[in-house]
Amino acid sequence: MEKKSTVKSNTNSSDNSFGLASAILGIMSIIFATSDSVGGIILAIIALVFANKQNSVSETKWSRYGKILGVLGLILNIILLITAIIFIVQNYDKISQIGGILNAP
């Protein structure tokens, strides 16, 4: 007598978990761009990895959205990080004067 397996495979083609996670992480990376560019870059990279993992199982609209949002988040975070670095370098003397005023007794 042959036994039928009732355990579901983790590679089910209707499973959108990595695609949905990549879309959510892509949105979070765009939100993090306004406050923490390094964290936003990390979230965007994870979103792209999850989107690619979902595409290897089956391409879904969520993986496509996650890839688009991940790329947008990565570009936005890199631009804002470079802009912040340029601003700090150009205005270092003014920033150090403000720090001196705040630390005065």
N, C-alpha and C positions, 0 to 999 in steps of 0.2 A: 504494500500500500504506500502510496506516495503522499508525503506531507506537503501542504501548501504553506508557504511562508507568509506570515501576517505582518512582518516587520517592513515598514516603508523605507525605501531608499532615500538617502540624503540628497541624491542628485535628481530629484523629481523635477521634470521640466516646468511644472506649474508653480514651483517654489520661487517667489520673488524676494526672499528675505535679504539677499545681498544687494539687489537692485534698489529696494526701498531704503535700506541702510545707507547706500551710497547717495541717494537723493537727499536724505535727512542730513547727512554729514556735509554734503555740498552746500546746503542752505546754512548750516551752522558755520561753515568756513566763511561764507559771505558776511554773516553777522559778526563773526570774530574779527573781521578786517577792520572794523571801526575801533576796536579796543586792543586786540592782541594779535599782531600780524604773524608772529611765530606760531602761535596756537592755530591760527587760521590756515597757515601753510600746512601744518601737520594734518589737520582735519581734511583739507583738500586732497592731500596725497592719499590718505586712507580712503576717501571717497572714490578716487580713481582706481585704487586697487580693488575695492569691493565691486565697482562697476565692471572691471575687467573679469573678475571672478564670476560674476553673474553672466557675463557674455559667453564665458567658456562653457557654462551649463546650457543656457538658452538666452537669447537676446530678448529683452523685454523693454517696454517703454520706461520702466523705472530705472533700468540700467542706463538707458540712453539719457534720461533726465539727470541721473547721478553723474554721468560723465560730463555733460554740459555744465552742470552746476559746479562740479569739482574743478574743471578747467577755468571757469569764470572766477571762482573763489581763489584759485592759485594765482591767476594773473592779477586780480585786485589786491590780494595780500602782498604780492611782491612789489607792485607799484607803490602801495602805501608805505611799505617798509623802506624802500629806497627813498621815497619822498621824506619820510621822517628822518632818515640818516642825513640826507642833504641839508634839511632844515637845522638839525642839531649842529652839524659841522659849520654851516655858514653863520650861525648865531651863538656859537659857543661862548664868546665873551659876554654877551648879554645874559645868557642863561647862568653863567657863573656869578655874575653880579647879583642876579635875583637870588641865587642860592646863598650868597654872602649876606644879603639883607635879611633873609629868612632865618639865618643862623645867628644873627646878632642878638646880644642880650637885651 
